[in-house]
Amino acid sequence: MPFAKLNDIEVFYEVHGSGYPIVLVSGFSADHSSWDAIRDQLALRYRVITFDNRGVGQTTVTKSPYLVEDFANDTAALCRHLKIDSAYFIGNSMGGMIVQCLLKNEPSLVKKAVISNSSANLNVGWKWYVQAQYELAQSGASPEALVKASVAWCFSDAFLSKGSTFNDCVALWSSSPYPFTLEGFAGQMAALNSFDSRKWLSDIKSPCLIISGDEDVLLPSRCSKELAELINDSKYYEFEQVGHLPYVEAADAFVELVCDFL
């Protein structure tokens, strides 16, 4: 399994396919496997890089707090390690915040960017959701209970109403061999709480596709619409009857939309 020693950590990553590189940047608490629903489809056209952010999965868990800029620096360092000078980037949720920082700090690295279900800053509802999850984890709540709460918030009613979808998601997410630690949770939560890109988004020059789901209760579509308004060279698309993870709920349509943009 490939690891890269970058900055002060070791980053776990995977590479699939060949062609022009596309880097998939995961969101809060999610490791590289969060992209499994679309990874292989994208790998038919691109060299796909997935990895675990600082504080999650098999990547080093450093002491908190973290900054979103730390994740962006790690991502850029991984690209340099892989000898990538320019790439496409897709980031969901916190991953979209990381991509925003890359657009600001590493403009030559980002040829085009897809920012999915993200925001320029942490809205109040999500802030208290994450804080409540952390307190439940501190209190010793079971992984299954924590995952049930997450699944209920992450997906649309239509998706969760399909057969055993809810229980299947709970079983999958709670069976990770590399569970989210309290230290990693605290570090990533601190990064979310301190992030605010509203003052500099208008300086971004790279073309961006902003995506949202009309049933996203964690980061409502108004958050993505604000990004599209602030980033000059951007397009906006909103999935109907889809929640916080459109690349899971509407994987085929998500891939088609992204590939048409790229």
PLY file of the C-alpha trace (Angstrom):
ply
format ascii 1.0
element vertex 262
property float x
property float y
property float z
element edge 261
property int vertex1
property int vertex2
end_header
0.00 0.00 0.00
1.52 3.36 -1.02
2.41 5.99 1.53
4.13 9.32 0.92
6.06 11.13 3.65
4.95 14.73 3.21
5.48 17.74 5.45
5.16 16.28 8.97
2.95 13.29 8.12
2.64 10.09 6.10
-0.21 10.20 3.59
-1.95 7.09 2.33
-2.97 7.30 -1.34
-4.09 5.21 -4.29
-3.72 5.73 -8.06
-6.11 4.19 -10.58
-6.27 4.45 -14.36
-4.14 6.53 -16.69
-4.29 9.80 -18.56
-4.64 13.36 -17.31
-4.66 13.39 -13.48
-7.80 14.03 -11.46
-7.48 14.35 -7.68
-10.47 13.47 -5.50
-10.48 15.31 -2.17
-12.61 13.82 0.60
-14.76 15.66 3.11
-14.96 15.72 6.89
-14.28 12.34 8.51
-14.21 10.57 5.11
-11.25 8.55 3.83
-10.28 7.69 0.25
-12.93 4.96 0.00
-15.67 7.60 0.05
-15.07 7.95 -3.73
-15.55 4.26 -4.54
-18.92 4.90 -6.22
-17.32 6.92 -9.05
-13.61 6.08 -8.91
-13.61 3.27 -11.46
-15.80 5.19 -13.92
-13.43 8.15 -13.81
-10.43 5.81 -14.10
-11.63 4.80 -17.57
-10.72 8.34 -18.70
-8.27 9.77 -16.18
-5.44 8.96 -13.80
-7.42 9.08 -10.57
-5.71 9.91 -7.26
-7.55 9.28 -3.99
-6.05 9.69 -0.52
-6.76 10.03 3.18
-6.65 13.56 4.58
-4.64 14.39 7.67
-6.38 12.94 10.73
-8.40 10.19 9.05
-7.98 6.71 7.64
-4.39 5.53 7.28
-2.84 8.99 7.10
-1.11 10.32 10.21
-3.28 11.78 12.95
-1.42 14.82 14.26
-2.37 16.88 17.30
-5.25 19.28 16.79
-6.18 21.88 15.78
-5.81 21.76 11.99
-6.49 24.41 9.37
-8.07 23.81 5.97
-4.84 25.25 4.59
-2.99 22.31 6.20
-5.08 19.87 4.16
-4.48 21.93 1.02
-0.72 21.96 1.64
-0.78 18.17 2.11
-2.71 17.76 -1.14
-0.27 19.94 -3.08
2.68 18.07 -1.56
1.15 14.76 -2.65
0.83 16.11 -6.19
4.50 17.10 -6.18
5.40 13.65 -4.86
3.53 12.13 -7.80
5.18 14.62 -10.20
1.86 16.25 -11.04
2.24 19.85 -12.20
-1.40 20.37 -13.19
-4.58 18.42 -12.52
-8.34 18.46 -12.24
-9.69 18.47 -8.70
-13.01 17.34 -7.24
-13.78 18.13 -3.61
-16.95 17.39 -1.68
-18.03 19.21 1.48
-14.84 19.94 3.49
-13.00 18.63 0.44
-14.53 21.52 -1.49
-13.10 23.91 1.08
-9.69 22.31 0.56
-10.03 22.79 -3.19
-10.90 26.45 -2.62
-7.59 26.88 -0.78
-5.74 25.14 -3.61
-7.37 27.50 -6.09
-6.10 30.43 -4.05
-2.63 29.19 -3.05
-1.72 26.83 -5.92
-3.47 28.32 -8.98
-1.09 26.76 -11.50
-1.80 23.31 -10.04
-5.58 23.48 -10.58
-6.56 23.36 -14.26
-10.27 23.04 -13.43
-12.12 22.37 -10.20
-15.40 20.76 -9.18
-16.68 21.90 -5.78
-19.55 19.73 -4.60
-21.92 20.46 -1.70
-19.53 22.83 -0.02
-19.48 26.35 1.38
-17.39 29.47 1.85
-17.76 29.10 5.61
-19.36 26.74 8.10
-23.09 27.33 8.46
-24.55 27.26 11.97
-26.55 24.07 11.50
-23.57 22.00 10.43
-21.39 23.51 13.14
-23.72 22.23 15.87
-24.24 18.91 14.09
-20.48 18.27 14.11
-20.14 19.45 17.71
-22.94 17.11 18.80
-21.32 14.18 16.98
-18.04 14.91 18.75
-19.68 15.01 22.16
-21.47 11.73 21.45
-18.15 10.15 20.44
-16.53 11.45 23.62
-19.33 9.93 25.68
-18.65 6.49 24.27
-21.53 6.16 21.81
-21.16 3.11 19.59
-19.80 3.52 16.04
-23.12 2.19 14.73
-25.10 4.88 16.56
-22.83 7.65 15.31
-23.02 6.36 11.75
-26.82 6.10 11.91
-26.99 9.79 12.80
-24.63 10.68 9.95
-26.44 8.59 7.34
-29.77 10.16 8.27
-28.34 13.64 7.63
-26.26 12.87 4.53
-28.83 11.42 2.13
-32.18 12.33 0.62
-35.45 10.75 1.68
-35.80 9.07 -1.71
-32.37 7.44 -1.46
-32.86 6.22 2.09
-36.27 4.79 1.20
-34.77 2.32 -1.28
-34.85 -1.16 0.24
-32.04 -1.75 2.72
-30.06 1.36 1.75
-29.97 2.83 5.26
-28.83 -0.39 6.94
-26.34 -1.11 4.15
-24.76 2.33 4.59
-24.60 1.90 8.36
-22.96 -1.52 8.01
-20.42 -0.21 5.51
-19.48 3.01 7.31
-19.25 1.44 10.77
-17.03 -1.44 9.64
-14.00 0.66 8.69
-10.73 -0.95 9.83
-9.41 2.58 10.44
-12.11 4.33 12.52
-12.14 8.09 13.04
-10.27 8.94 16.25
-11.19 11.64 18.74
-7.90 13.41 17.99
-8.58 13.39 14.26
-12.18 14.46 14.87
-11.09 17.42 16.98
-8.47 18.46 14.44
-10.77 18.36 11.43
-13.61 20.02 13.37
-11.30 22.91 14.27
-10.41 23.33 10.60
-14.07 23.59 9.65
-14.82 26.11 12.39
-12.03 28.49 11.35
-12.59 28.40 7.58
-13.92 31.46 5.72
-13.07 32.10 2.06
-15.57 34.87 1.31
-12.98 37.64 1.20
-10.84 36.06 -1.53
-13.09 33.84 -3.67
-13.48 36.59 -6.28
-9.70 36.37 -6.91
-9.94 32.77 -8.18
-9.23 32.48 -11.90
-9.56 28.75 -12.68
-12.85 27.48 -14.16
-15.07 25.89 -11.51
-18.18 23.75 -11.53
-20.24 24.20 -8.37
-22.61 21.34 -7.54
-25.29 20.97 -4.90
-28.25 18.78 -3.99
-31.65 20.30 -3.33
-32.12 18.10 -0.22
-28.73 18.77 1.38
-29.52 19.64 5.00
-25.89 19.84 6.13
-24.76 22.48 3.64
-27.95 23.70 1.92
-27.87 24.66 -1.73
-27.76 28.36 -0.80
-24.16 27.72 0.38
-23.15 26.41 -3.04
-25.03 29.19 -4.79
-23.00 31.72 -2.82
-19.80 30.05 -4.04
-21.01 30.28 -7.63
-21.81 33.97 -7.15
-18.41 34.76 -5.65
-16.22 32.74 -8.06
-16.17 34.60 -11.36
-15.52 31.76 -13.81
-18.02 29.26 -12.41
-21.04 27.22 -13.43
-23.72 25.97 -11.06
-25.69 22.73 -11.16
-28.22 21.44 -8.62
-29.33 17.81 -8.42
-32.99 17.21 -7.61
-34.01 14.87 -4.76
-30.37 14.45 -3.75
-28.66 15.15 -0.44
-25.11 15.90 0.69
-23.34 13.21 -1.37
-24.51 13.42 -5.00
-21.58 11.34 -6.22
-23.05 8.45 -4.21
-26.77 9.02 -4.76
-26.48 9.93 -8.46
-23.11 8.44 -9.38
-23.66 8.00 -13.13
-25.18 11.45 -13.59
-22.43 12.99 -11.44
-19.69 11.44 -13.58
-21.37 12.53 -16.81
-21.78 16.08 -15.51
-18.19 16.30 -14.35
-16.68 14.81 -17.51
-18.71 17.18 -19.71
-17.35 20.11 -17.69
-13.75 18.91 -17.75
0 1
1 2
2 3
3 4
4 5
5 6
6 7
7 8
8 9
9 10
10 11
11 12
12 13
13 14
14 15
15 16
16 17
17 18
18 19
19 20
20 21
21 22
22 23
23 24
24 25
25 26
26 27
27 28
28 29
29 30
30 31
31 32
32 33
33 34
34 35
35 36
36 37
37 38
38 39
39 40
40 41
41 42
42 43
43 44
44 45
45 46
46 47
47 48
48 49
49 50
50 51
51 52
52 53
53 54
54 55
55 56
56 57
57 58
58 59
59 60
60 61
61 62
62 63
63 64
64 65
65 66
66 67
67 68
68 69
69 70
70 71
71 72
72 73
73 74
74 75
75 76
76 77
77 78
78 79
79 80
80 81
81 82
82 83
83 84
84 85
85 86
86 87
87 88
88 89
89 90
90 91
91 92
92 93
93 94
94 95
95 96
96 97
97 98
98 99
99 100
100 101
101 102
102 103
103 104
104 105
105 106
106 107
107 108
108 109
109 110
110 111
111 112
112 113
113 114
114 115
115 116
116 117
117 118
118 119
119 120
120 121
121 122
122 123
123 124
124 125
125 126
126 127
127 128
128 129
129 130
130 131
131 132
132 133
133 134
134 135
135 136
136 137
137 138
138 139
139 140
140 141
141 142
142 143
143 144
144 145
145 146
146 147
147 148
148 149
149 150
150 151
151 152
152 153
153 154
154 155
155 156
156 157
157 158
158 159
159 160
160 161
161 162
162 163
163 164
164 165
165 166
166 167
167 168
168 169
169 170
170 171
171 172
172 173
173 174
174 175
175 176
176 177
177 178
178 179
179 180
180 181
181 182
182 183
183 184
184 185
185 186
186 187
187 188
188 189
189 190
190 191
191 192
192 193
193 194
194 195
195 196
196 197
197 198
198 199
199 200
200 201
201 202
202 203
203 204
204 205
205 206
206 207
207 208
208 209
209 210
210 211
211 212
212 213
213 214
214 215
215 216
216 217
217 218
218 219
219 220
220 221
221 222
222 223
223 224
224 225
225 226
226 227
227 228
228 229
229 230
230 231
231 232
232 233
233 234
234 235
235 236
236 237
237 238
238 239
239 240
240 241
241 242
242 243
243 244
244 245
245 246
246 247
247 248
248 249
249 250
250 251
251 252
252 253
253 254
254 255
255 256
256 257
257 258
258 259
259 260
260 261
